[in-house]
Amino acid sequence: MLRQIRDLAPMASIPTSRGRLTENRPLNDLTWLRVGGPADYLFQPADTEDLQAFLRDLPADTPVFPMGVGSNLIVRDGGLRAVVIRLGRGFNGIAIDGNTVTAGAAALDAHVARKAADAGVDLTFLRTIPGSVGGAVRMNAGCYGSYTADVLQKASIVTRQGEIKDLTPEDLNFRYRQTDLPEGAVLISATFEGPKGDPAELHARMAAQLKKRDETQPTKDRSAGSTFRNPAGFSSTGKADDVHDLKAWKVIDDAGMRGATKGGAQMSPKHSNFLINTGDATAADLEGLGEEVRKKVYETSGITLEWEIMRVGDPLIE
Ligand SMILES: Cc1cc2nc3c(=O)[nH]c(=O)nc-3n(C[C@H](O)[C@H](O)[C@H](O)COP(=O)(O)OP(=O)(O)OC[C@H]3O[C@@H](n4cnc5c(N)ncnc54)[C@H](O)[C@@H]3O)c2cc1C
């Protein structure tokens, strides 16, 4: 196999900064599924000013891809023709004032939930989501009936031109696992307001949620969470009064795809809507198996499953 012929931006056109810039950086170890080819560049800014200066000086036609902790991503095997921006230590602070929690975009959802609970603020739904605050806002992450959209007051971004801007929930236009962010913008922090609660009770609730996850989902395996969205508003008879919601795992089971494999990829025997890397899967194995599942489900039920996992980058070409 050959790497796709790539048009790497010349180093001379990449601005210098106080952060860390790595050329041709494999992304597999930065994603939960542990797959993915290299980014042209990986940039880890030292702080907000550094990020602003970098984006301002980066040629306007160089694509930028902000990345959280890669828990909702398949990066394809040929990698990403972009400058991938990954925020680190300078962006993971958490500050709490009354019911208001402000967290850096690199802070992990679980840390935010725990710190908020210590202060008697209920952001418990974030506890079992393995992403970062940037990813939670971008994806409108949610579970157990609560979504990021329910608690977000404000998000701060650095625009592709290097300016800081505050966005309201209206600007973000939250939808199911989707928001509107200006092209190339990097979320740097978010402010949430959660209901008050008793710290001990909030911690007990989170412990129960973690236990439930471990019982029902392959939490110890390499996955990216739910592979497909639950098909909403499906009518098996085509009649408007027969519209009902379905569970993706159920239609995958009905299509006989629980446990199906392709190379090192598998639809988890524990939860059939979880695509897992059993050890040596490539991104092509994972995406290919997902596509086989979609085809089989369509053939057996007429339902078109939609991916929930984001797939980005280029495939390897033969
Ligand atoms: C075991 C498991 C369970 C999961 N359970 C849930 C669940 O219950 N509910 C749920 O909603 N999700 C769930 N997920 C999916 C995933 O954790 C969420 O979508 C999470 O919000 C992704 O965050 P991340 O930091 O990993 O983002 P990434 O996967 O790195 O990126 C996802 C998207 O966010 C964008 N992004 C990330 N950071 C920034 C930033 N700073 N600025 C701009 N854009 C950014 C990326 O460009 C990309 O478009 C689960 C995943 C796993 C592995």
Ligand as a Chemical Component Dictionary entry (heavy atoms), coordinates in Angstrom:
data_LIG
# 
_chem_comp.id                   LIG 
_chem_comp.type                 NON-POLYMER 
_chem_comp.pdbx_formal_charge   0 
_chem_comp.three_letter_code    LIG 
# 
loop_
_chem_comp_atom.comp_id 
_chem_comp_atom.atom_id 
_chem_comp_atom.alt_atom_id 
_chem_comp_atom.type_symbol 
_chem_comp_atom.charge 
_chem_comp_atom.model_Cartn_x 
_chem_comp_atom.model_Cartn_y 
_chem_comp_atom.model_Cartn_z 
_chem_comp_atom.pdbx_ordinal 
LIG C1  C1  C 0 -17.019 4.534  25.680 1  
LIG C2  C2  C 0 -17.630 5.794  25.071 2  
LIG C3  C3  C 0 -18.864 6.233  25.525 3  
LIG C4  C4  C 0 -19.440 7.388  24.972 4  
LIG N1  N1  N 0 -20.649 7.810  25.454 5  
LIG C5  C5  C 0 -21.177 8.960  24.988 6  
LIG C6  C6  C 0 -22.430 9.453  25.516 7  
LIG O1  O1  O 0 -23.044 8.860  26.378 8  
LIG N2  N2  N 0 -22.909 10.603 25.016 9  
LIG C7  C7  C 0 -22.252 11.305 24.041 10 
LIG O2  O2  O 0 -22.743 12.373 23.637 11 
LIG N3  N3  N 0 -21.089 10.860 23.522 12 
LIG C8  C8  C 0 -20.543 9.712  23.972 13 
LIG N4  N4  N 0 -19.351 9.267  23.456 14 
LIG C9  C9  C 0 -18.723 9.988  22.319 15 
LIG C10 C10 C 0 -17.719 11.077 22.722 16 
LIG O3  O3  O 0 -17.165 10.827 24.004 17 
LIG C11 C11 C 0 -18.353 12.469 22.715 18 
LIG O4  O4  O 0 -18.838 12.799 21.430 19 
LIG C12 C12 C 0 -17.352 13.557 23.163 20 
LIG O5  O5  O 0 -18.065 14.758 23.360 21 
LIG C13 C13 C 0 -16.220 13.797 22.170 22 
LIG O6  O6  O 0 -15.270 14.622 22.800 23 
LIG P1  P1  P 0 -13.733 14.589 22.369 24 
LIG O7  O7  O 0 -13.002 15.568 23.202 25 
LIG O8  O8  O 0 -13.219 13.196 22.415 26 
LIG O9  O9  O 0 -13.830 15.101 20.862 27 
LIG P2  P2  P 0 -13.174 14.470 19.548 28 
LIG O10 O10 O 0 -13.676 13.090 19.361 29 
LIG O11 O11 O 0 -11.707 14.662 19.578 30 
LIG O12 O12 O 0 -13.791 15.415 18.430 31 
LIG C14 C14 C 0 -15.168 15.379 18.155 32 
LIG C15 C15 C 0 -15.544 16.657 17.410 33 
LIG O13 O13 O 0 -15.386 17.768 18.275 34 
LIG C16 C16 C 0 -14.536 18.736 17.668 35 
LIG N5  N5  N 0 -13.739 19.371 18.734 36 
LIG C17 C17 C 0 -13.128 18.776 19.784 37 
LIG N6  N6  N 0 -12.503 19.697 20.525 38 
LIG C18 C18 C 0 -12.709 20.885 19.932 39 
LIG C19 C19 C 0 -12.309 22.211 20.214 40 
LIG N7  N7  N 0 -11.544 22.520 21.275 41 
LIG N8  N8  N 0 -12.709 23.194 19.383 42 
LIG C20 C20 C 0 -13.487 22.920 18.302 43 
LIG N9  N9  N 0 -13.899 21.688 17.985 44 
LIG C21 C21 C 0 -13.507 20.683 18.793 45 
LIG C22 C22 C 0 -13.671 17.968 16.687 46 
LIG O14 O14 O 0 -13.224 18.812 15.640 47 
LIG C23 C23 C 0 -14.676 16.944 16.190 48 
LIG O15 O15 O 0 -15.479 17.574 15.218 49 
LIG C24 C24 C 0 -18.750 8.113  23.972 50 
LIG C25 C25 C 0 -17.483 7.662  23.539 51 
LIG C26 C26 C 0 -16.934 6.529  24.091 52 
LIG C27 C27 C 0 -15.561 6.084  23.635 53 
# 
loop_
_chem_comp_bond.comp_id 
_chem_comp_bond.atom_id_1 
_chem_comp_bond.atom_id_2 
_chem_comp_bond.value_order 
_chem_comp_bond.pdbx_ordinal 
LIG C1  C2  SING 1  
LIG C2  C3  SING 2  
LIG C2  C26 DOUB 3  
LIG C3  C4  DOUB 4  
LIG C4  N1  SING 5  
LIG C4  C24 SING 6  
LIG N1  C5  DOUB 7  
LIG C5  C6  SING 8  
LIG C5  C8  SING 9  
LIG C6  O1  DOUB 10 
LIG C6  N2  SING 11 
LIG N2  C7  SING 12 
LIG C7  O2  DOUB 13 
LIG C7  N3  SING 14 
LIG N3  C8  DOUB 15 
LIG C8  N4  SING 16 
LIG N4  C9  SING 17 
LIG N4  C24 SING 18 
LIG C9  C10 SING 19 
LIG C10 O3  SING 20 
LIG C10 C11 SING 21 
LIG C11 O4  SING 22 
LIG C11 C12 SING 23 
LIG C12 O5  SING 24 
LIG C12 C13 SING 25 
LIG C13 O6  SING 26 
LIG O6  P1  SING 27 
LIG P1  O7  DOUB 28 
LIG P1  O8  SING 29 
LIG P1  O9  SING 30 
LIG O9  P2  SING 31 
LIG P2  O10 DOUB 32 
LIG P2  O11 SING 33 
LIG P2  O12 SING 34 
LIG O12 C14 SING 35 
LIG C14 C15 SING 36 
LIG C15 O13 SING 37 
LIG C15 C23 SING 38 
LIG O13 C16 SING 39 
LIG C16 N5  SING 40 
LIG C16 C22 SING 41 
LIG N5  C17 SING 42 
LIG N5  C21 SING 43 
LIG C17 N6  DOUB 44 
LIG N6  C18 SING 45 
LIG C18 C19 SING 46 
LIG C18 C21 DOUB 47 
LIG C19 N7  SING 48 
LIG C19 N8  DOUB 49 
LIG N8  C20 SING 50 
LIG C20 N9  DOUB 51 
LIG N9  C21 SING 52 
LIG C22 O14 SING 53 
LIG C22 C23 SING 54 
LIG C23 O15 SING 55 
LIG C24 C25 DOUB 56 
LIG C25 C26 SING 57 
LIG C26 C27 SING 58 
# 
